Amino acid sequence: MGATRCAIEGGVATITLDVPEKHNALSAEMLDSLGDDLARCGADASVRVVVLTHSGPTVCAGADLSTAGATKARYDVAGILRAILDLEKPVVARIAGRCLGGGVGLAAACDISIASVDAEFGFTEVRLGVAPAVISVVCLPKLSRADASELFLTGRRFRGARAAAAGLITQAVEERELDGVLELTVGELMRGGPRALAAAKRLINTVPSMGRDEAFSWSATVSRELFASGEAGAGIAAFRERRPAPWVPPGLA
């Protein structure tokens, strides 16, 4: 049995970090299990949206210091973050507990991250004599320099409300509202065309690093290809006829 569980139902894959007795730390087993689940979701055409969640009171405590270096993983942290970013499907994080070190990286890499206001975050690496190096690639684009300096350098822990205000996550809500907001968000994503959602992710991850002229040229090509696609034809026809697009599940129509 792996360190994660992956359940697919109604086009939604739910990946659960599931070693609560070890605080869902990023051991070799956890990295490999999570990497395999993400690959499975990418290859399964029935999967439209991926939800990343956890069992127990800790989302992820970061690196597993008790087994560091003991076992060689097939995936490293950078590979997992790339897999989330490159997955051509939206990935939504559900955060209701402690989310530290590499766990913050997972939250930042997801397309949408929803946390309880009392969830606990922290770049605690400096207190161990290391630094949030690899996860900085996904965290720094979301943080102002002032927030990054304070949170990276002090290693202090902060709540979900601060994480949302700093732009590190998408939204912080009362824990009793968390599942309802998650369900609403997943429903909204399921209304998007699969090809269009994949293109939107590519735009988000690619355009900011381009020069202006290159970005206009590349994005115009993407736009032309999308408008010429069968998916767009079906979606526009549905809009004109005031009916749901063919990819919208019946329960959302």
C-alpha positions as CSV (number, residue, x, y, z in Angstrom):
1,M,0.0,0.0,0.0
2,G,1.4,3.4,-1.0
3,A,1.8,6.6,1.0
4,T,-1.0,8.2,-0.9
5,R,-4.5,7.2,-1.9
6,C,-5.9,8.1,-5.3
7,A,-9.7,7.8,-5.9
8,I,-11.3,8.8,-9.2
9,E,-15.0,9.6,-9.3
10,G,-17.1,11.7,-11.7
11,G,-14.0,13.1,-13.5
12,V,-12.4,14.2,-10.2
13,A,-9.3,12.5,-8.9
14,T,-8.7,13.0,-5.2
15,I,-5.1,12.3,-4.1
16,T,-4.7,12.0,-0.3
17,L,-1.4,12.2,1.5
18,D,-1.9,9.3,3.9
19,V,0.9,8.7,6.4
20,P,-0.5,10.8,9.2
21,E,1.7,9.0,11.8
22,K,4.7,10.6,10.1
23,H,2.9,13.9,9.5
24,N,2.8,13.1,5.7
25,A,6.4,14.0,5.4
26,L,8.1,13.9,2.0
27,S,9.9,10.5,2.4
28,A,11.0,8.6,-0.7
29,E,7.9,6.5,-0.4
30,M,5.7,9.6,-0.3
31,L,7.4,11.3,-3.2
32,D,7.2,8.2,-5.4
33,S,3.6,7.5,-4.5
34,L,2.5,11.1,-5.1
35,G,4.5,11.2,-8.4
36,D,2.9,8.0,-9.6
37,D,-0.6,9.3,-8.8
38,L,0.0,12.5,-10.7
39,A,1.3,10.6,-13.7
40,R,-1.8,8.4,-13.5
41,C,-4.1,11.4,-13.4
42,G,-2.3,12.9,-16.4
43,A,-2.7,9.7,-18.5
44,D,-6.3,9.1,-17.6
45,A,-8.6,11.0,-20.0
46,S,-11.5,10.6,-17.6
47,V,-9.8,12.8,-15.0
48,R,-10.7,16.5,-15.4
49,V,-9.7,17.9,-12.1
50,V,-7.2,16.8,-9.4
51,V,-7.8,17.5,-5.7
52,L,-4.8,17.2,-3.4
53,T,-5.7,16.7,0.3
54,H,-4.5,14.9,3.4
55,S,-5.4,12.6,6.3
56,G,-4.6,13.6,9.8
57,P,-3.9,17.0,11.3
58,T,-0.8,17.7,9.2
59,V,-1.0,18.4,5.5
60,C,2.7,17.9,5.1
61,A,5.6,18.5,7.5
62,G,8.2,18.9,4.7
63,A,11.2,16.6,4.3
64,D,11.2,13.4,6.2
65,L,14.4,14.0,8.3
66,S,14.2,10.5,9.9
67,T,14.9,8.8,6.6
68,A,16.8,11.4,4.6
69,G,19.2,9.7,2.2
70,A,18.2,6.2,3.4
71,T,16.3,5.4,0.2
72,K,16.6,6.8,-3.3
73,A,13.3,8.1,-4.6
74,R,12.4,8.0,-8.3
75,Y,10.9,11.5,-7.9
76,D,12.5,14.4,-6.1
77,V,10.7,17.5,-4.7
78,A,11.4,19.5,-7.9
79,G,10.0,16.7,-10.0
80,I,6.8,16.7,-8.0
81,L,6.4,20.5,-8.3
82,R,7.0,20.3,-12.0
83,A,4.5,17.5,-12.3
84,I,1.8,19.7,-10.7
85,L,2.7,22.7,-12.8
86,D,2.9,20.7,-16.0
87,L,-0.2,18.6,-15.5
88,E,-2.7,19.6,-18.2
89,K,-5.5,19.6,-15.7
90,P,-6.3,21.9,-12.8
91,V,-4.9,20.9,-9.4
92,V,-6.7,22.1,-6.3
93,A,-5.2,21.8,-2.8
94,R,-7.4,21.4,0.3
95,I,-5.5,22.5,3.4
96,A,-6.8,21.9,6.9
97,G,-3.8,21.6,9.2
98,R,-0.1,22.2,9.5
99,C,1.7,22.8,6.2
100,L,5.4,23.3,6.6
101,G,8.5,23.5,4.4
102,G,8.0,21.3,1.3
103,G,4.3,21.2,2.1
104,V,4.1,24.9,1.5
105,G,5.7,24.2,-1.9
106,L,3.0,21.8,-2.7
107,A,0.3,24.4,-1.8
108,A,2.1,27.1,-3.9
109,A,2.5,24.8,-6.9
110,C,-1.2,23.9,-7.1
111,D,-3.3,26.0,-9.4
112,I,-5.8,26.8,-6.6
113,S,-5.2,26.3,-2.9
114,I,-7.9,26.6,-0.4
115,A,-7.1,26.5,3.3
116,S,-8.9,27.0,6.6
117,V,-8.1,30.3,8.2
118,D,-6.5,28.5,11.1
119,A,-4.2,26.2,8.9
120,E,-0.6,26.7,9.9
121,F,2.1,27.5,7.4
122,G,5.8,28.0,7.8
123,F,9.1,28.2,6.0
124,T,10.8,26.6,8.9
125,E,13.9,25.4,7.1
126,V,16.3,28.1,8.4
127,R,15.7,26.9,11.9
128,L,17.2,23.6,10.8
129,G,20.2,25.2,9.2
130,V,18.9,24.9,5.6
131,A,16.8,27.1,3.4
132,P,13.6,26.8,1.3
133,A,15.6,26.5,-1.8
134,V,13.7,24.3,-4.3
135,I,10.3,25.4,-3.2
136,S,11.3,29.1,-3.7
137,V,10.8,28.5,-7.4
138,V,7.1,28.2,-6.9
139,C,6.7,30.4,-3.8
140,L,8.7,33.5,-4.7
141,P,6.6,34.4,-7.8
142,K,3.5,34.6,-5.5
143,L,5.1,36.6,-2.7
144,S,6.1,40.2,-2.4
145,R,9.8,40.8,-1.6
146,A,8.8,42.1,1.9
147,D,6.6,39.0,2.6
148,A,9.3,36.6,1.3
149,S,12.0,38.3,3.4
150,E,10.0,38.1,6.6
151,L,8.7,34.6,6.2
152,F,11.8,33.0,4.7
153,L,14.2,34.6,7.1
154,T,12.3,34.4,10.4
155,G,11.0,30.8,9.9
156,R,8.0,31.9,11.9
157,R,4.7,30.1,11.5
158,F,1.6,31.9,10.1
159,R,-2.0,31.1,9.6
160,G,-4.1,30.5,6.5
161,A,-5.5,34.0,6.5
162,R,-1.9,35.5,6.3
163,A,-1.0,33.0,3.6
164,A,-4.0,34.1,1.5
165,A,-3.3,37.8,2.1
166,A,0.3,37.3,1.0
167,G,-0.8,35.6,-2.2
168,L,0.8,32.3,-1.3
169,I,-2.5,30.5,-1.5
170,T,-5.8,31.4,-3.2
171,Q,-8.3,31.6,-0.4
172,A,-8.7,31.0,3.4
173,V,-12.1,30.2,4.8
174,E,-13.5,28.9,8.1
175,E,-12.9,25.2,8.4
176,R,-16.6,24.4,8.4
177,E,-16.9,26.1,5.0
178,L,-13.8,24.4,3.5
179,D,-15.5,21.4,1.8
180,G,-18.3,23.6,0.5
181,V,-15.9,26.1,-1.1
182,L,-13.9,23.2,-2.5
183,E,-17.0,21.6,-4.1
184,L,-18.0,24.9,-5.6
185,T,-14.5,25.4,-7.0
186,V,-14.3,22.0,-8.5
187,G,-17.8,22.4,-10.1
188,E,-16.6,25.7,-11.7
189,L,-13.5,24.0,-13.1
190,M,-15.6,21.1,-14.5
191,R,-17.5,23.7,-16.6
192,G,-14.3,24.5,-18.5
193,G,-13.4,22.7,-21.6
194,P,-10.5,20.2,-21.0
195,R,-8.4,21.6,-23.8
196,A,-9.1,25.2,-22.8
197,L,-8.1,24.5,-19.2
198,A,-4.8,22.9,-20.3
199,A,-4.1,26.0,-22.5
200,A,-5.0,28.4,-19.7
201,K,-2.4,26.6,-17.4
202,R,0.2,26.9,-20.2
203,L,-0.5,30.7,-20.5
204,I,-0.3,31.2,-16.7
205,N,3.0,29.3,-16.5
206,T,4.6,30.6,-19.7
207,V,3.6,34.2,-20.6
208,P,5.1,35.9,-17.5
209,S,8.6,34.7,-18.5
210,M,8.3,35.9,-22.1
211,G,9.2,39.2,-23.6
212,R,6.2,41.3,-24.8
213,D,6.5,40.6,-28.5
214,E,7.2,37.0,-28.0
215,A,4.2,36.7,-25.7
216,F,1.8,38.3,-28.1
217,S,3.0,36.1,-31.0
218,W,2.8,32.9,-29.0
219,S,-0.5,33.6,-27.4
220,A,-2.0,34.6,-30.7
221,T,-1.0,31.2,-32.1
222,V,-2.6,29.5,-29.0
223,S,-5.8,31.5,-29.5
224,R,-6.1,30.6,-33.2
225,E,-5.6,26.9,-32.5
226,L,-8.2,27.0,-29.8
227,F,-10.8,28.8,-31.9
228,A,-10.3,26.2,-34.7
229,S,-10.7,23.3,-32.3
230,G,-13.7,21.0,-32.1
231,E,-14.0,21.8,-28.4
232,A,-14.4,25.5,-29.1
233,G,-16.9,24.8,-31.9
234,A,-19.0,22.7,-29.5
235,G,-18.7,25.3,-26.7
236,I,-19.7,28.2,-28.9
237,A,-22.6,26.3,-30.4
238,A,-23.8,25.5,-26.9
239,F,-23.5,29.1,-25.8
240,R,-25.6,30.3,-28.8
241,E,-28.2,27.7,-28.2
242,R,-28.4,28.5,-24.4
243,R,-27.5,24.9,-23.3
244,P,-24.6,23.4,-21.4
245,A,-21.4,22.6,-23.3
246,P,-21.0,18.8,-23.9
247,W,-18.2,18.4,-21.3
248,V,-20.3,19.8,-18.4
249,P,-21.5,16.9,-16.2
250,P,-25.3,16.5,-16.0
251,G,-25.4,17.4,-12.4
252,L,-23.9,20.8,-13.1
253,A,-26.0,21.6,-16.2
